[in-house]
Amino acid sequence: MKTHNKAFLKNSFIFDVNKKEHTIQGVKIPDDLFFAVYFSVRVNVMEGWQPTAHDIEKLVARVQQPDLALDKEINNLWTK
């Protein structure tokens, strides 16, 4: 009989992507943004990020309405 570590199963993460419906973690992504968001999220998931549906919603909102001041600050950090 196999036994499973319940803590592991409870905390396991599922990266839920539907490329046909353009959803990530159940959140519908606009068609024109889907693959850009998908590849960005996928790379970060491979690095250990475990995004929730709320995280994906915030990311899509940020992509649709960028924070220009934050973008400028980040660009300044990269150019130093």
mmCIF file as gemmi writes it, N, C-alpha and C atoms, coordinates in Angstrom:
data_model
loop_
_atom_site.group_PDB
_atom_site.id
_atom_site.type_symbol
_atom_site.label_atom_id
_atom_site.label_alt_id
_atom_site.label_comp_id
_atom_site.label_asym_id
_atom_site.label_entity_id
_atom_site.label_seq_id
_atom_site.pdbx_PDB_ins_code
_atom_site.Cartn_x
_atom_site.Cartn_y
_atom_site.Cartn_z
_atom_site.occupancy
_atom_site.B_iso_or_equiv
_atom_site.pdbx_formal_charge
_atom_site.auth_seq_id
_atom_site.auth_asym_id
_atom_site.pdbx_PDB_model_num
ATOM 1 N N . MET Axp A 1 ? 0.831 -1.178 0 1 0 ? 1 A 1
ATOM 2 C CA . MET Axp A 1 ? 0 0 0 1 0 ? 1 A 1
ATOM 3 C C . MET Axp A 1 ? 0.879 1.247 0 1 0 ? 1 A 1
ATOM 4 N N . LYS Axp A 2 ? 0.581 2.158 -0.906 1 0 ? 2 A 1
ATOM 5 C CA . LYS Axp A 2 ? 1.349 3.393 -0.985 1 0 ? 2 A 1
ATOM 6 C C . LYS Axp A 2 ? 0.825 4.397 0.028 1 0 ? 2 A 1
ATOM 7 N N . THR Axp A 3 ? 1.72 5.119 0.633 1 0 ? 3 A 1
ATOM 8 C CA . THR Axp A 3 ? 1.325 6.215 1.52 1 0 ? 3 A 1
ATOM 9 C C . THR Axp A 3 ? 1.848 7.506 0.903 1 0 ? 3 A 1
ATOM 10 N N . HIS Axp A 4 ? 1.136 8.568 1.118 1 0 ? 4 A 1
ATOM 11 C CA . HIS Axp A 4 ? 1.518 9.86 0.573 1 0 ? 4 A 1
ATOM 12 C C . HIS Axp A 4 ? 1.674 10.857 1.707 1 0 ? 4 A 1
ATOM 13 N N . ASN Axp A 5 ? 2.61 11.717 1.532 1 0 ? 5 A 1
ATOM 14 C CA . ASN Axp A 5 ? 2.811 12.792 2.491 1 0 ? 5 A 1
ATOM 15 C C . ASN Axp A 5 ? 1.699 13.813 2.273 1 0 ? 5 A 1
ATOM 16 N N . LYS Axp A 6 ? 0.744 13.874 3.196 1 0 ? 6 A 1
ATOM 17 C CA . LYS Axp A 6 ? -0.408 14.77 3.03 1 0 ? 6 A 1
ATOM 18 C C . LYS Axp A 6 ? 0.003 16.229 2.971 1 0 ? 6 A 1
ATOM 19 N N . ALA Axp A 7 ? 1.051 16.596 3.688 1 0 ? 7 A 1
ATOM 20 C CA . ALA Axp A 7 ? 1.511 17.982 3.649 1 0 ? 7 A 1
ATOM 21 C C . ALA Axp A 7 ? 1.987 18.325 2.241 1 0 ? 7 A 1
ATOM 22 N N . PHE Axp A 8 ? 2.688 17.38 1.601 1 0 ? 8 A 1
ATOM 23 C CA . PHE Axp A 8 ? 3.155 17.626 0.238 1 0 ? 8 A 1
ATOM 24 C C . PHE Axp A 8 ? 1.972 17.771 -0.713 1 0 ? 8 A 1
ATOM 25 N N . LEU Axp A 9 ? 1.01 16.883 -0.614 1 0 ? 9 A 1
ATOM 26 C CA . LEU Axp A 9 ? -0.137 16.937 -1.51 1 0 ? 9 A 1
ATOM 27 C C . LEU Axp A 9 ? -0.953 18.204 -1.288 1 0 ? 9 A 1
ATOM 28 N N . LYS Axp A 10 ? -1.08 18.609 -0.033 1 0 ? 10 A 1
ATOM 29 C CA . LYS Axp A 10 ? -1.852 19.808 0.275 1 0 ? 10 A 1
ATOM 30 C C . LYS Axp A 10 ? -1.183 21.061 -0.276 1 0 ? 10 A 1
ATOM 31 N N . ASN Axp A 11 ? 0.14 21.08 -0.257 1 0 ? 11 A 1
ATOM 32 C CA . ASN Axp A 11 ? 0.878 22.264 -0.675 1 0 ? 11 A 1
ATOM 33 C C . ASN Axp A 11 ? 1.374 22.185 -2.12 1 0 ? 11 A 1
ATOM 34 N N . SER Axp A 12 ? 1.041 21.122 -2.839 1 0 ? 12 A 1
ATOM 35 C CA . SER Axp A 12 ? 1.536 21.016 -4.207 1 0 ? 12 A 1
ATOM 36 C C . SER Axp A 12 ? 0.868 22.089 -5.076 1 0 ? 12 A 1
ATOM 37 N N . PHE Axp A 13 ? 1.612 22.56 -6.035 1 0 ? 13 A 1
ATOM 38 C CA . PHE Axp A 13 ? 1.18 23.652 -6.893 1 0 ? 13 A 1
ATOM 39 C C . PHE Axp A 13 ? 0.83 23.107 -8.269 1 0 ? 13 A 1
ATOM 40 N N . ILE Axp A 14 ? -0.246 23.598 -8.836 1 0 ? 14 A 1
ATOM 41 C CA . ILE Axp A 14 ? -0.636 23.227 -10.191 1 0 ? 14 A 1
ATOM 42 C C . ILE Axp A 14 ? -0.624 24.485 -11.042 1 0 ? 14 A 1
ATOM 43 N N . PHE Axp A 15 ? 0.181 24.461 -12.091 1 0 ? 15 A 1
ATOM 44 C CA . PHE Axp A 15 ? 0.242 25.557 -13.049 1 0 ? 15 A 1
ATOM 45 C C . PHE Axp A 15 ? -0.839 25.269 -14.082 1 0 ? 15 A 1
ATOM 46 N N . ASP Axp A 16 ? -1.977 25.946 -13.935 1 0 ? 16 A 1
ATOM 47 C CA . ASP Axp A 16 ? -3.168 25.682 -14.735 1 0 ? 16 A 1
ATOM 48 C C . ASP Axp A 16 ? -3.22 26.618 -15.937 1 0 ? 16 A 1
ATOM 49 N N . VAL Axp A 17 ? -2.894 26.067 -17.104 1 0 ? 17 A 1
ATOM 50 C CA . VAL Axp A 17 ? -2.875 26.846 -18.344 1 0 ? 17 A 1
ATOM 51 C C . VAL Axp A 17 ? -3.777 26.179 -19.366 1 0 ? 17 A 1
ATOM 52 N N . ASN Axp A 18 ? -4.606 26.978 -20.018 1 0 ? 18 A 1
ATOM 53 C CA . ASN Axp A 18 ? -5.422 26.486 -21.122 1 0 ? 18 A 1
ATOM 54 C C . ASN Axp A 18 ? -5.122 27.391 -22.316 1 0 ? 18 A 1
ATOM 55 N N . LYS Axp A 19 ? -4.295 26.878 -23.238 1 0 ? 19 A 1
ATOM 56 C CA . LYS Axp A 19 ? -3.866 27.692 -24.385 1 0 ? 19 A 1
ATOM 57 C C . LYS Axp A 19 ? -5.005 27.944 -25.37 1 0 ? 19 A 1
ATOM 58 N N . LYS Axp A 20 ? -5.968 27.043 -25.437 1 0 ? 20 A 1
ATOM 59 C CA . LYS Axp A 20 ? -7.099 27.253 -26.348 1 0 ? 20 A 1
ATOM 60 C C . LYS Axp A 20 ? -8.021 28.359 -25.84 1 0 ? 20 A 1
ATOM 61 N N . GLU Axp A 21 ? -8.258 28.363 -24.529 1 0 ? 21 A 1
ATOM 62 C CA . GLU Axp A 21 ? -9.154 29.357 -23.926 1 0 ? 21 A 1
ATOM 63 C C . GLU Axp A 21 ? -8.414 30.615 -23.479 1 0 ? 21 A 1
ATOM 64 N N . HIS Axp A 22 ? -7.088 30.581 -23.55 1 0 ? 22 A 1
ATOM 65 C CA . HIS Axp A 22 ? -6.238 31.691 -23.112 1 0 ? 22 A 1
ATOM 66 C C . HIS Axp A 22 ? -6.466 32.034 -21.639 1 0 ? 22 A 1
ATOM 67 N N . THR Axp A 23 ? -6.355 31 -20.802 1 0 ? 23 A 1
ATOM 68 C CA . THR Axp A 23 ? -6.473 31.226 -19.361 1 0 ? 23 A 1
ATOM 69 C C . THR Axp A 23 ? -5.223 30.725 -18.647 1 0 ? 23 A 1
ATOM 70 N N . ILE Axp A 24 ? -4.904 31.404 -17.564 1 0 ? 24 A 1
ATOM 71 C CA . ILE Axp A 24 ? -3.838 30.992 -16.656 1 0 ? 24 A 1
ATOM 72 C C . ILE Axp A 24 ? -4.412 31.072 -15.262 1 0 ? 24 A 1
ATOM 73 N N . GLN Axp A 25 ? -4.31 29.992 -14.519 1 0 ? 25 A 1
ATOM 74 C CA . GLN Axp A 25 ? -4.891 29.887 -13.182 1 0 ? 25 A 1
ATOM 75 C C . GLN Axp A 25 ? -6.378 30.246 -13.213 1 0 ? 25 A 1
ATOM 76 N N . GLY Axp A 26 ? -7.031 29.955 -14.34 1 0 ? 26 A 1
ATOM 77 C CA . GLY Axp A 26 ? -8.463 30.222 -14.478 1 0 ? 26 A 1
ATOM 78 C C . GLY Axp A 26 ? -8.809 31.639 -14.896 1 0 ? 26 A 1
ATOM 79 N N . VAL Axp A 27 ? -7.813 32.488 -15.047 1 0 ? 27 A 1
ATOM 80 C CA . VAL Axp A 27 ? -8.037 33.888 -15.413 1 0 ? 27 A 1
ATOM 81 C C . VAL Axp A 27 ? -7.932 34.03 -16.925 1 0 ? 27 A 1
ATOM 82 N N . LYS Axp A 28 ? -8.956 34.591 -17.55 1 0 ? 28 A 1
ATOM 83 C CA . LYS Axp A 28 ? -8.962 34.82 -18.993 1 0 ? 28 A 1
ATOM 84 C C . LYS Axp A 28 ? -8.017 35.967 -19.32 1 0 ? 28 A 1
ATOM 85 N N . ILE Axp A 29 ? -7.088 35.703 -20.23 1 0 ? 29 A 1
ATOM 86 C CA . ILE Axp A 29 ? -6.112 36.698 -20.653 1 0 ? 29 A 1
ATOM 87 C C . ILE Axp A 29 ? -6.529 37.176 -22.048 1 0 ? 29 A 1
ATOM 88 N N . PRO Axp A 30 ? -6.516 38.491 -22.303 1 0 ? 30 A 1
ATOM 89 C CA . PRO Axp A 30 ? -6.842 38.965 -23.648 1 0 ? 30 A 1
ATOM 90 C C . PRO Axp A 30 ? -5.958 38.274 -24.693 1 0 ? 30 A 1
ATOM 91 N N . ASP Axp A 31 ? -6.563 37.942 -25.814 1 0 ? 31 A 1
ATOM 92 C CA . ASP Axp A 31 ? -5.869 37.179 -26.849 1 0 ? 31 A 1
ATOM 93 C C . ASP Axp A 31 ? -4.53 37.791 -27.251 1 0 ? 31 A 1
ATOM 94 N N . ASP Axp A 32 ? -4.487 39.112 -27.399 1 0 ? 32 A 1
ATOM 95 C CA . ASP Axp A 32 ? -3.262 39.767 -27.86 1 0 ? 32 A 1
ATOM 96 C C . ASP Axp A 32 ? -2.153 39.777 -26.807 1 0 ? 32 A 1
ATOM 97 N N . LEU Axp A 33 ? -2.486 39.496 -25.569 1 0 ? 33 A 1
ATOM 98 C CA . LEU Axp A 33 ? -1.489 39.489 -24.489 1 0 ? 33 A 1
ATOM 99 C C . LEU Axp A 33 ? -1.144 38.09 -24.002 1 0 ? 33 A 1
ATOM 100 N N . PHE Axp A 34 ? -1.929 37.099 -24.382 1 0 ? 34 A 1
ATOM 101 C CA . PHE Axp A 34 ? -1.814 35.783 -23.756 1 0 ? 34 A 1
ATOM 102 C C . PHE Axp A 34 ? -0.405 35.214 -23.799 1 0 ? 34 A 1
ATOM 103 N N . PHE Axp A 35 ? 0.197 35.13 -24.964 1 0 ? 35 A 1
ATOM 104 C CA . PHE Axp A 35 ? 1.488 34.446 -25.042 1 0 ? 35 A 1
ATOM 105 C C . PHE Axp A 35 ? 2.608 35.225 -24.358 1 0 ? 35 A 1
ATOM 106 N N . ALA Axp A 36 ? 2.553 36.538 -24.371 1 0 ? 36 A 1
ATOM 107 C CA . ALA Axp A 36 ? 3.544 37.324 -23.638 1 0 ? 36 A 1
ATOM 108 C C . ALA Axp A 36 ? 3.418 37.065 -22.137 1 0 ? 36 A 1
ATOM 109 N N . VAL Axp A 37 ? 2.194 37.084 -21.636 1 0 ? 37 A 1
ATOM 110 C CA . VAL Axp A 37 ? 1.96 36.823 -20.213 1 0 ? 37 A 1
ATOM 111 C C . VAL Axp A 37 ? 2.317 35.373 -19.885 1 0 ? 37 A 1
ATOM 112 N N . TYR Axp A 38 ? 1.884 34.45 -20.733 1 0 ? 38 A 1
ATOM 113 C CA . TYR Axp A 38 ? 2.14 33.024 -20.496 1 0 ? 38 A 1
ATOM 114 C C . TYR Axp A 38 ? 3.63 32.737 -20.371 1 0 ? 38 A 1
ATOM 115 N N . PHE Axp A 39 ? 4.437 33.213 -21.32 1 0 ? 39 A 1
ATOM 116 C CA . PHE Axp A 39 ? 5.869 32.911 -21.268 1 0 ? 39 A 1
ATOM 117 C C . PHE Axp A 39 ? 6.536 33.574 -20.069 1 0 ? 39 A 1
ATOM 118 N N . SER Axp A 40 ? 6.114 34.763 -19.725 1 0 ? 40 A 1
ATOM 119 C CA . SER Axp A 40 ? 6.658 35.434 -18.554 1 0 ? 40 A 1
ATOM 120 C C . SER Axp A 40 ? 6.331 34.658 -17.275 1 0 ? 40 A 1
ATOM 121 N N . VAL Axp A 41 ? 5.086 34.264 -17.148 1 0 ? 41 A 1
ATOM 122 C CA . VAL Axp A 41 ? 4.67 33.514 -15.958 1 0 ? 41 A 1
ATOM 123 C C . VAL Axp A 41 ? 5.362 32.153 -15.922 1 0 ? 41 A 1
ATOM 124 N N . ARG Axp A 42 ? 5.41 31.477 -17.079 1 0 ? 42 A 1
ATOM 125 C CA . ARG Axp A 42 ? 6.012 30.138 -17.125 1 0 ? 42 A 1
ATOM 126 C C . ARG Axp A 42 ? 7.463 30.154 -16.656 1 0 ? 42 A 1
ATOM 127 N N . VAL Axp A 43 ? 8.24 31.123 -17.119 1 0 ? 43 A 1
ATOM 128 C CA . VAL Axp A 43 ? 9.637 31.226 -16.702 1 0 ? 43 A 1
ATOM 129 C C . VAL Axp A 43 ? 9.727 31.417 -15.192 1 0 ? 43 A 1
ATOM 130 N N . ASN Axp A 44 ? 8.87 32.263 -14.652 1 0 ? 44 A 1
ATOM 131 C CA . ASN Axp A 44 ? 8.913 32.519 -13.214 1 0 ? 44 A 1
ATOM 132 C C . ASN Axp A 44 ? 8.402 31.342 -12.405 1 0 ? 44 A 1
ATOM 133 N N . VAL Axp A 45 ? 7.457 30.586 -12.926 1 0 ? 45 A 1
ATOM 134 C CA . VAL Axp A 45 ? 7.009 29.361 -12.256 1 0 ? 45 A 1
ATOM 135 C C . VAL Axp A 45 ? 8.166 28.362 -12.206 1 0 ? 45 A 1
ATOM 136 N N . MET Axp A 46 ? 8.935 28.27 -13.284 1 0 ? 46 A 1
ATOM 137 C CA . MET Axp A 46 ? 10.083 27.358 -13.295 1 0 ? 46 A 1
ATOM 138 C C . MET Axp A 46 ? 11.123 27.773 -12.261 1 0 ? 46 A 1
ATOM 139 N N . GLU Axp A 47 ? 11.126 29.049 -11.901 1 0 ? 47 A 1
ATOM 140 C CA . GLU Axp A 47 ? 12.046 29.553 -10.875 1 0 ? 47 A 1
ATOM 141 C C . GLU Axp A 47 ? 11.475 29.433 -9.461 1 0 ? 47 A 1
ATOM 142 N N . GLY Axp A 48 ? 10.229 28.945 -9.356 1 0 ? 48 A 1
ATOM 143 C CA . GLY Axp A 48 ? 9.67 28.713 -8.033 1 0 ? 48 A 1
ATOM 144 C C . GLY Axp A 48 ? 8.441 29.529 -7.667 1 0 ? 48 A 1
ATOM 145 N N . TRP Axp A 49 ? 8.057 30.474 -8.497 1 0 ? 49 A 1
ATOM 146 C CA . TRP Axp A 49 ? 6.862 31.285 -8.202 1 0 ? 49 A 1
ATOM 147 C C . TRP Axp A 49 ? 5.631 30.416 -8.32 1 0 ? 49 A 1
ATOM 148 N N . GLN Axp A 50 ? 4.696 30.583 -7.413 1 0 ? 50 A 1
ATOM 149 C CA . GLN Axp A 50 ? 3.44 29.838 -7.422 1 0 ? 50 A 1
ATOM 150 C C . GLN Axp A 50 ? 2.285 30.843 -7.457 1 0 ? 50 A 1
ATOM 151 N N . PRO Axp A 51 ? 1.998 31.389 -8.643 1 0 ? 51 A 1
ATOM 152 C CA . PRO Axp A 51 ? 0.996 32.454 -8.726 1 0 ? 51 A 1
ATOM 153 C C . PRO Axp A 51 ? -0.417 31.968 -8.47 1 0 ? 51 A 1
ATOM 154 N N . THR Axp A 52 ? -1.176 32.819 -7.837 1 0 ? 52 A 1
ATOM 155 C CA . THR Axp A 52 ? -2.603 32.572 -7.63 1 0 ? 52 A 1
ATOM 156 C C . THR Axp A 52 ? -3.366 33.263 -8.763 1 0 ? 52 A 1
ATOM 157 N N . ALA Axp A 53 ? -4.657 33.025 -8.823 1 0 ? 53 A 1
ATOM 158 C CA . ALA Axp A 53 ? -5.49 33.719 -9.805 1 0 ? 53 A 1
ATOM 159 C C . ALA Axp A 53 ? -5.391 35.23 -9.588 1 0 ? 53 A 1
ATOM 160 N N . HIS Axp A 54 ? -5.361 35.652 -8.341 1 0 ? 54 A 1
ATOM 161 C CA . HIS Axp A 54 ? -5.246 37.088 -8.036 1 0 ? 54 A 1
ATOM 162 C C . HIS Axp A 54 ? -3.926 37.66 -8.562 1 0 ? 54 A 1
ATOM 163 N N . ASP Axp A 55 ? -2.841 36.907 -8.428 1 0 ? 55 A 1
ATOM 164 C CA . ASP Axp A 55 ? -1.546 37.353 -8.96 1 0 ? 55 A 1
ATOM 165 C C . ASP Axp A 55 ? -1.624 37.56 -10.468 1 0 ? 55 A 1
ATOM 166 N N . ILE Axp A 56 ? -2.278 36.631 -11.161 1 0 ? 56 A 1
ATOM 167 C CA . ILE Axp A 56 ? -2.399 36.727 -12.617 1 0 ? 56 A 1
ATOM 168 C C . ILE Axp A 56 ? -3.265 37.928 -12.987 1 0 ? 56 A 1
ATOM 169 N N . GLU Axp A 57 ? -4.343 38.148 -12.25 1 0 ? 57 A 1
ATOM 170 C CA . GLU Axp A 57 ? -5.198 39.319 -12.509 1 0 ? 57 A 1
ATOM 171 C C . GLU Axp A 57 ? -4.409 40.615 -12.357 1 0 ? 57 A 1
ATOM 172 N N . LYS Axp A 58 ? -3.59 40.706 -11.302 1 0 ? 58 A 1
ATOM 173 C CA . LYS Axp A 58 ? -2.779 41.907 -11.078 1 0 ? 58 A 1
ATOM 174 C C . LYS Axp A 58 ? -1.749 42.08 -12.194 1 0 ? 58 A 1
ATOM 175 N N . LEU Axp A 59 ? -1.145 40.983 -12.623 1 0 ? 59 A 1
ATOM 176 C CA . LEU Axp A 59 ? -0.158 41.045 -13.693 1 0 ? 59 A 1
ATOM 177 C C . LEU Axp A 59 ? -0.783 41.539 -14.994 1 0 ? 59 A 1
ATOM 178 N N . VAL Axp A 60 ? -1.929 40.993 -15.343 1 0 ? 60 A 1
ATOM 179 C CA . VAL Axp A 60 ? -2.612 41.415 -16.571 1 0 ? 60 A 1
ATOM 180 C C . VAL Axp A 60 ? -2.997 42.899 -16.486 1 0 ? 60 A 1
ATOM 181 N N . ALA Axp A 61 ? -3.49 43.328 -15.341 1 0 ? 61 A 1
ATOM 182 C CA . ALA Axp A 61 ? -3.842 44.742 -15.167 1 0 ? 61 A 1
ATOM 183 C C . ALA Axp A 61 ? -2.616 45.631 -15.34 1 0 ? 61 A 1
ATOM 184 N N . ARG Axp A 62 ? -1.478 45.188 -14.814 1 0 ? 62 A 1
ATOM 185 C CA . ARG Axp A 62 ? -0.238 45.975 -14.923 1 0 ? 62 A 1
ATOM 186 C C . ARG Axp A 62 ? 0.235 46.028 -16.378 1 0 ? 62 A 1
ATOM 187 N N . VAL Axp A 63 ? 0.076 44.931 -17.106 1 0 ? 63 A 1
ATOM 188 C CA . VAL Axp A 63 ? 0.467 44.915 -18.521 1 0 ? 63 A 1
ATOM 189 C C . VAL Axp A 63 ? -0.434 45.845 -19.325 1 0 ? 63 A 1
ATOM 190 N N . GLN Axp A 64 ? -1.716 45.853 -18.997 1 0 ? 64 A 1
ATOM 191 C CA . GLN Axp A 64 ? -2.66 46.687 -19.727 1 0 ? 64 A 1
ATOM 192 C C . GLN Axp A 64 ? -2.516 48.165 -19.395 1 0 ? 64 A 1
ATOM 193 N N . GLN Axp A 65 ? -2.126 48.475 -18.166 1 0 ? 65 A 1
ATOM 194 C CA . GLN Axp A 65 ? -1.948 49.863 -17.74 1 0 ? 65 A 1
ATOM 195 C C . GLN Axp A 65 ? -0.623 49.971 -16.99 1 0 ? 65 A 1
ATOM 196 N N . PRO Axp A 66 ? 0.474 50.094 -17.726 1 0 ? 66 A 1
ATOM 197 C CA . PRO Axp A 66 ? 1.785 50.129 -17.074 1 0 ? 66 A 1
ATOM 198 C C . PRO Axp A 66 ? 1.959 51.352 -16.169 1 0 ? 66 A 1
ATOM 199 N N . ASP Axp A 67 ? 2.783 51.187 -15.176 1 0 ? 67 A 1
ATOM 200 C CA . ASP Axp A 67 ? 3.147 52.274 -14.266 1 0 ? 67 A 1
ATOM 201 C C . ASP Axp A 67 ? 4.426 52.888 -14.821 1 0 ? 67 A 1
ATOM 202 N N . LEU Axp A 68 ? 4.296 54.007 -15.513 1 0 ? 68 A 1
ATOM 203 C CA . LEU Axp A 68 ? 5.438 54.597 -16.199 1 0 ? 68 A 1
ATOM 204 C C . LEU Axp A 68 ? 6.536 55.03 -15.234 1 0 ? 68 A 1
ATOM 205 N N . ALA Axp A 69 ? 6.162 55.503 -14.063 1 0 ? 69 A 1
ATOM 206 C CA . ALA Axp A 69 ? 7.164 55.914 -13.069 1 0 ? 69 A 1
ATOM 207 C C . ALA Axp A 69 ? 7.97 54.705 -12.597 1 0 ? 69 A 1
ATOM 208 N N . LEU Axp A 70 ? 7.286 53.59 -12.368 1 0 ? 70 A 1
ATOM 209 C CA . LEU Axp A 70 ? 7.985 52.375 -11.957 1 0 ? 70 A 1
ATOM 210 C C . LEU Axp A 70 ? 8.881 51.865 -13.08 1 0 ? 70 A 1
ATOM 211 N N . ASP Axp A 71 ? 8.385 51.894 -14.311 1 0 ? 71 A 1
ATOM 212 C CA . ASP Axp A 71 ? 9.197 51.473 -15.455 1 0 ? 71 A 1
ATOM 213 C C . ASP Axp A 71 ? 10.463 52.314 -15.568 1 0 ? 71 A 1
ATOM 214 N N . LYS Axp A 72 ? 10.327 53.617 -15.354 1 0 ? 72 A 1
ATOM 215 C CA . LYS Axp A 72 ? 11.492 54.507 -15.423 1 0 ? 72 A 1
ATOM 216 C C . LYS Axp A 72 ? 12.498 54.168 -14.322 1 0 ? 72 A 1
ATOM 217 N N . GLU Axp A 73 ? 11.994 53.918 -13.126 1 0 ? 73 A 1
ATOM 218 C CA . GLU Axp A 73 ? 12.868 53.565 -12 1 0 ? 73 A 1
ATOM 219 C C . GLU Axp A 73 ? 13.62 52.265 -12.276 1 0 ? 73 A 1
ATOM 220 N N . ILE Axp A 74 ? 12.927 51.284 -12.826 1 0 ? 74 A 1
ATOM 221 C CA . ILE Axp A 74 ? 13.56 49.999 -13.154 1 0 ? 74 A 1
ATOM 222 C C . ILE Axp A 74 ? 14.611 50.198 -14.243 1 0 ? 74 A 1
ATOM 223 N N . ASN Axp A 75 ? 14.27 50.966 -15.27 1 0 ? 75 A 1
ATOM 224 C CA . ASN Axp A 75 ? 15.243 51.232 -16.34 1 0 ? 75 A 1
ATOM 225 C C . ASN Axp A 75 ? 16.473 51.937 -15.798 1 0 ? 75 A 1
ATOM 226 N N . ASN Axp A 76 ? 16.294 52.85 -14.848 1 0 ? 76 A 1
ATOM 227 C CA . ASN Axp A 76 ? 17.44 53.532 -14.24 1 0 ? 76 A 1
ATOM 228 C C . ASN Axp A 76 ? 18.329 52.551 -13.49 1 0 ? 76 A 1
ATOM 229 N N . LEU Axp A 77 ? 17.742 51.583 -12.837 1 0 ? 77 A 1
ATOM 230 C CA . LEU Axp A 77 ? 18.539 50.584 -12.129 1 0 ? 77 A 1
ATOM 231 C C . LEU Axp A 77 ? 19.384 49.752 -13.097 1 0 ? 77 A 1
ATOM 232 N N . TRP Axp A 78 ? 18.817 49.426 -14.25 1 0 ? 78 A 1
ATOM 233 C CA . TRP Axp A 78 ? 19.543 48.607 -15.237 1 0 ? 78 A 1
ATOM 234 C C . TRP Axp A 78 ? 20.653 49.37 -15.922 1 0 ? 78 A 1
ATOM 235 N N . THR Axp A 79 ? 20.546 50.681 -16.001 1 0 ? 79 A 1
ATOM 236 C CA . THR Axp A 79 ? 21.557 51.462 -16.714 1 0 ? 79 A 1
ATOM 237 C C . THR Axp A 79 ? 22.695 51.927 -15.828 1 0 ? 79 A 1
ATOM 238 N N . LYS Axp A 80 ? 22.617 51.66 -14.533 1 0 ? 80 A 1
ATOM 239 C CA . LYS Axp A 80 ? 23.704 52.078 -13.625 1 0 ? 80 A 1
ATOM 240 C C . LYS Axp A 80 ? 24.851 51.118 -13.68 1 0 ? 80 A 1
